[in-house]
């Protein structure tokens, strides 16, 4: 569909992106993936991005060609050094404040799993420096627009609101409205904000300071990460207490789906995949299923429906539902693998299931980027039973790698998955299974429906190929971001294709598949040369959650 798309008249639009995490330096979920993969996609649309991050040890280590570009003696009581460098093809500014950011493990939580007690000031400093950069702190560069991500960057717009000098426009991205950055009223002056900001029209939320509400009220444009999530968060059921604010600002609220880096998620070149295969080559996936079963000690049964879940193990993600429904599944010819970390009670339930059902269930209760890729290359179906899901990236990974997503009909999941109802199956367009409401019984029935389809080999293969045809990249989506940013920055417009269709499709990879040399599928062997089913150890990734 043709849209009016802004194009810079003299140069690329200069964008400052502000976030608390960025893959591959630090990541706890989809936020990090998006912050890392969106800038290269925007570059194709005349938007040049520089990303401001907290100076976690992993970020500072990753910077190449690092130079000190600014030093500020007093930012909310802290001395800040701003480093500028390149990291994994992105331009990054890192805030070096050791007492705030030089901490091991999860960027938000301490070793007991509780939020760091000073998270408020940690991210207020990030926002304050972002506002200073936006208004000319750096002699060599000043942005035309600012893109802020989630509550951690929520105070950028309020800080700019009270600047006396001209300020660039701000677009705020809502990745997950459930996390709002709530702090006591008494911290207002610690955050360097005036008393006038503590009103319902700005940052006040039921007597507290809300980073997220400040962004929603004072940003020039608001972006949610899927069209359906835009609708959901304007309702009392899903608005997390901010639905009224969002309804009042609906004229500047837009839904744009996330995308993934196709180079990072390519089963042909992915080093995490035992036997590489072309996107859409469903036959070549079978060897990966056998090796995955052997790796975790599961019986190597081709006819068993092998399910996988890669997720934070929380109630939002429906992990508790899966833990409860699992014993019912194991009465059938079903196997299940779970990878992730999260709520201690849920992890204990999965550990108990592993002991009770060793032939049906395995779990890796730690974060593993490697297994996060490998699982999708091996399992028949990927489970996403989320109670709410702003966009989700797991379904994109599953579709691209040939695993059928079984997902709750919420948020971005409903925007990207075509349910295998009778009409969609007969028309040959289904690529997954959706269910609602998100309950234990409906999850069980969705998995049983998947098992029925799995036995219909031609139908299942068509669904897998449909998944491979689904365009999970930033194509089109980045163009929508660029259009919004350029419009709010006052750039001229021309007609261009922004690719706004939901569930865009690529050419069928089977219609012109390149000739590939095939590897012979063999089981992994021990040093003695015998087949082994022990768990392969994976080195920890620096800078990610524990």
N, C-alpha and C positions, 0 to 999 in steps of 0.2 A: 504494500500500500504506500502511495506517495505521500510524503509529509513535507511541511516546511522545515528544513533543517539548517541551522545556522552554520555559516562558514566564516572564519576570521578574515577580515579585510586586509590585514597586514602581516599577521604572524599567528602561530599556534596560540590557542587559549592556554594560559598558564594556571594550573590547578594545584592547590594545596589540599592533600588528603590527610585527614587526622584520624588515627585509630590506635587502639591499645594492643593490637596484634597483627602480624603479617606473616603468612607462610612464605618461605620455609624457616624463618628465624624463630618465630614463636606462634603457636597455634593451640587453641583449645576446642575449636569447632569450625563451622562454616565461615564465621567472620574472618578468620585469618586467611582462609582460602580466597575469599572474594577480594579482600584488600590487596592480596598479592597478585591476583590474576587480572583484575580490572585495568590497572594502568597500562599494560602493554596493549590491551584491546582498545582503549581510548586513544592511544597514540595513532592508530589507523584513521581516526576521525578528527585529527588536528587538535587534540587535547594532550598537552604535555604535563605529566603529573609528577609532583614531588611529594613523598609521604613522610609525615612527621610521626615518629614513634617514641615511646619511652626507651631510655637507654638500658634495657635489660642486657645482661652479659652476652647473651647469644646474638643480640642485634649489634652491639659494639664490635664483637669479634668478626661479624660477617662483612663489615664495611671495608671496602677496598679503596685506595686512594683517599683515605680519610684526612680531612682538614678541619681545623677549628674555624668555624665561620662566625661565631658570636660567643660572648661570655657576659652573663647578666648576674650582677652581684646579689640582687634581692628580688626573687620571684616568689611571693607569698612566704617569705622567710627563708628561702633556699637559694644557694648559688648554683646557677645552671650554665653548663657548657654545651653549646650546640655544635655537633659534629655533622659534617656533610660528606657523603660518599656514595659509591655505587654498591649495590648488594643484589646479586642474582638478577641482573639486568634492570633493576629498579633504582631510581634516584631517591635517597633516603636522608632525612635529617633525624638525628638521634639525640635525645636529651640526656646528657650525662649528669645524673644526680645520684651518686652512689647510695646515700641514705634512703632514697625512695625506691630505686629500681634494681640495685645490685643484690638480688635475692635468688636463691635456687628454686627450681621446680615451677609449680603453677604460678602464672603472673598475678592471679587474684586471691589465691587461697594459701594459708599457711600449712604446715605439716599435719595439722589436725583436721584439715578440710574446712576451716572457718575463714571468712574473708579477713584479709589483713586489716588491722584496726585503723590504719591510716590511708585506706584506699581513697577516701574523699580528697585528701590533699594531694595524693599521688597523681590523680587524674585532673584535679583542678590546676595543678602546675602545667600539665600537658596542654590543657585548654588555654591557659593564660599565655603561654609561649606561642601557641598557634595564633592567637589574636594579635600578638606583637609582630609575628612574621607577616601576617596578613596585612598589617598597616605599615610595613616598611622597616622592620628591624634589621633585615639583611641588606647590605649595600648592593649585593650582586643580583638580587632576585626579589620580586614581589608578585604574588598571585593575582589573577583576574577574578578568581572564584575560589570558594572553599567548600570541600566535601567532607562532612563529619559523619562518623560511624558509631552508632549505638550510644549508650548512656555515658561511656567513658569520655566522649568528645562533646557531651551535651552542653557544656558551659561556654563553648566557643561563641555561639550566637549571642548569649547574654553579655559576655565580655565586650564583643564588638558593638553591641547596642549602646553601651555606655562610653565608647571611645569618642573623643572630640574631633578626631581627624576623619577624612573619608575612609569608608570601609568597603571591601568587596562583598558581593552577595554570598549567602551560605545556603547550601542544600544539605539536609540532614537525612541519613539513611537509617531507617528503623529495621534492624536485623531481628530483634526479639524484644517486644514491648514488655515482656514479663520482668525484665531487668531494668530498673529505673534510676538507680543511683540516689537513694533517699538518705538524707542526713539531717541532724537536728538544726533547728532555727539558729541556735547559738553559734553555729559554724559559719554564718553568713559573712562576718567580717574576716574570719580566717581565710575564706575563699576570695576576699577582696572585692565583694559585691556591695553596692549601696543598699540602704534600707528600702529605697524605692523599688528595688527588684523583687522584694518579698511580697508579692501580690498574686492573686489567682490568675491574673493576666500574664504573669511572667513565670517565676520559678516556685511559687508557693503551692504545696500540695498537702492538704489536710494538716497544716501546721508544720510541715517539714520542707526542707529544700529538696527539689527533684531536678537532677541533671537532665533527665529525659524530658520533663515538662518544659524546662527552659528552652530546649532545642525545638520542641513542637510549637511553642508559642512565638519564638523570635526568629526562627530560620525563614528565609525567603521561599524555599521550596522544601517539600517533604517527599521522600521516596520510601515506599515499602517494597520488599523483595519479591512480591508476587501480586498479581491483580486480585486474586481471591483473598489474600491476607489484608489487602486494603479494605475490602468489604467487611471482613470479620472484625477488624479492630475498631470499626465504627459502631459496633454493637455492645451492649452492656455485658454480654456473655464472654466476649473475647477482648474487650477494650482495656482490661486491666485497670479500670478506674479512670482511664483517659479517653474514653470513647466520645464524651461530650466535646473535649478539646479538638479531637480529630474530625468530628462532624462539623464543628464550627470552621475548621480550616480545610475542609474537603476540596475547596477550589484550587488549593496548591498541593494537594496530595496525589501522588502518582504511583502506580504499581509497575515495577520492572523486574522481570525474572532474573535470577542469577545465572551465571554460566560457569563453565569449567575450562581449564587450560587443556587443550587437546594434546599438547606435547607431554604434559605431565600424566594425563590419563589416556594412554595408548597401549593396548595389550600387545602390540607388535614390538614395542621398544621398552616396555616397563620391566625394569630389572627385578621387580618383586614377583613377576609371573614366571613359574617354573618352565612352561613351554609356551613361548610367544605365539600369537596368532593374529591374523588380520581382523579388524573390526567387522563383525558380521559373520565370521567363519565359525559357525556353531559346532561343526564337527570337531575342530581342533581343540575345543574346550574340554572334551571328554578326558583327555590325558591329565589335565589339571585337576579334575574332580578326583580321579583315582589317586593321584599323588597327595592331594590335600587330605583325603581320607586316611592314607597311610601315615602321613606326617603327624596326625593327631590320634592315631590308633583306632580309628573307626573301621568297622568292616567295609571292605571295598565292594560295595554292592551298587552296580550301575542302576538297578531299578529302584533304589531307595531315593526318595525325594530329599535332597540335601538342602537345608535352609541355612541362611546365614544372617547375622545381625552385627553391623559395625556401628557403634553409637555411644554417646554418653548414656550411662545406665541410670536413668532418672525416670520419674513418673511422667514428666513432659513427653519423653520419648516412648512411653508405654512399656518400658522394660519390666515393670512389675507385673503387667498383664501377661507378658510372655513367660515369665517365671512361673506364674500360676497355671497357665494353660499347657505348659510343656508336658507334664505327665500324661495328659490326655492324648497328646500328639504321638507319644512314644508307644502307644498301643497299636499304632499303624506303622507302616514301613517308612518311617520318617527319621531323618537325622538332623541335628541342629548344632551349629557352631556360633558362639557369641564372642565378640572382641570389643573390649571397651572398659572403662572405669567410671565410677560415679558413686551413687548412694551406697553406703556401707551395708545396709540391710538387704538391698537388692543383690549386691555382690555375694553376700553370704548365702542367699537363696540359690544363686547360680552355682556356687561352690558345692552346696549340698546336692544339687541335681547331678553334678559331674560325678560325685561318688556313688550316687544311687543308680544312674543310668549310663555306665561307661561305654556301652555299645551304641548309644543314641545321642549322647550329648558331650560336647567339649567346650571349654571356654578359656579365653586368654584375658584375665581380668587386669590388664594394664593397657595403656595407650601404645599402639603400634602402627606407625604409618605404613610399614611393610605389609603387615597382615591386612590393613585397611584396603590395600590394593589387591593382594593375593586372593582374599576371600571372594571378591566379586568375579574373579577369573575362574573360580572353581565351583561355586555353589549353583544350584539350579534356580533358586529364588532368594531374594533379599528382603528381609522383614523391616518395615518402617511403621510400627503401630502407634504413631505419635498422637497425643491428645490435641496438640496444636503444633503446626509446623509452618513458620513464616514462608519459607521457600523450600529448604532442604536441598542438599547436594547429593545425598546418598542415592536417590533414585536416578540421578544423572550418571553416577558412576556405574550403577547396576545396569542401566540400559546400554551404556556404551560397551560394557564388558560381556553382555549377553546373559545377564542374570535377570530373571523376571521380578520386578518389584511387587511386593504385596504390602499395600499401604493404606492407612486411614484416609478417608476422603476429606482432607482438611488442607487449607492454605495452598502452598505451591505444589503439593502432591496432586491435588485435583486439577491443577493447571497443566501438568506435564505427563500424567499417566492416563491412558485410555483404557477404561475397564473392559475386561473380557466378558461382557454380557453377551447374550445370544446374538444380538444384532451386530455388535462389533466383531464377534468371531466370524459370523457368516459373511461379513463384508471384508474380512481379512485386515482389519485396522487395529485390533487390540494389541497393547504392548505391556499390560500389567493387570493387577487385580486391586480394586478399591473396595473398601468396606466402611460402613458407618451404621450406628455410632461406634465410637472407640471403646468397646467393651470386650471382656474376656470371651464371651460367647461368639461375638461377631468376628473376632480375630480367629478363633478356632474354625468357624464356618468358612472364612476366607481361605485358610490354609487347606482345608478339605476340598474346597472348590479348585484350588491350585493343583492338588494331588490328582483330581479327576482329569484336569486338562493335561497334566504331565504325562498321563498314560495315553493321551491322544497325540502321538509323536508329531504328526504333521501340523496340528494346531499349535502345539508348543513351539515347534521350530519357526513357524510363521510369526508368533509373538516375539521370539528372540530376534528375528531379523527386523521386525518393526522397531524394536528397541534400538537396534544398531542404526536404523535410518533416522531416528530422532536427533535433531540437531541440538546437542547439549552445550555447544560452544557459546562464546560471547557474541557471535555474529548477530547483528540486528539489535541485540540488547545493549551493547556498547554504543551503538548509534543512537538509541533512545536516550541514554545517559548524556551523550555529547550534545544532542539537540536541546535537552533541558538545560544543561550548563551554559551553553552558548546563548540560548534565548534569555536566560535570566541575567547574563552579562552584557546584553545589548548588542550582540553580533548580528550582522545581516544574515538573511536566510535565502536559500535556494531550494529547489525541489530535489529530493533525493529519497531513496528507499531506506527506511529504517527497520524493515523486517519485523513488523509488530505482530505478526500472526502467532497465535499460541500453538505450541507443538509443531514448529517448522520441521521439514524433512529434507534429508539429503538424497542424492541419487543412490539407488540400491547398490551396495558394495558388491553384490553377487553378479551384477550385470557386466562389470568390467574389472574383475578381480585380477590383480597381478599374479603372475606365476611365482610361487614361493617354494623355497627349499624346506622340506619337512624334517623336523627332528624326530628321532625315534623315541617314543615315550618309554622311559624306564623308571623304576622305583628308585628313590634315593637309597644309597648304600652306606653302611658303616665302614669304619676303617678296615675291618676284617673282611669286607666284601659281601656281607650278608645284608638283606633288606632290613631296614630299621623303621620302627613306628614311633620313635621317641620324638618329643617336641623339639623342633629346631630352635636354638636360641637366637634372639634378635638383639643387636646392639641398641642401646637407648639413644634417642635423638635429643641432642642438646637443645634446650630452650623450649621444650614442649611440656605439656602437663605430665606429671608422674604417672 
